[in-house]
């Protein structure tokens, strides 16, 4: 039996599917990186800009962990 996510995923190529961090909204890590690069560095801002973490909530921890890791690369690069 298919659900809404199955229908969404049918139109996504394998590279994009690997990049998806929130299946409810289809948000990718690339989209989150772009928002962080624009200066958004909190979960609420990322959620408003991308739709991530606004559905079932299952991705909250993964999105936060990804954000922390990506943001830490800026700290490491400037040190």
Secondary structure, DSSP 8 states (H G I E B T S, - for coil): ---HHHHHHHTS-HHHHHHEEETTTTEEHHHHHHHHHTT--SHHHHHHHH-TTSSSSTTHHHHHHHHHHHHHHHHHHH-
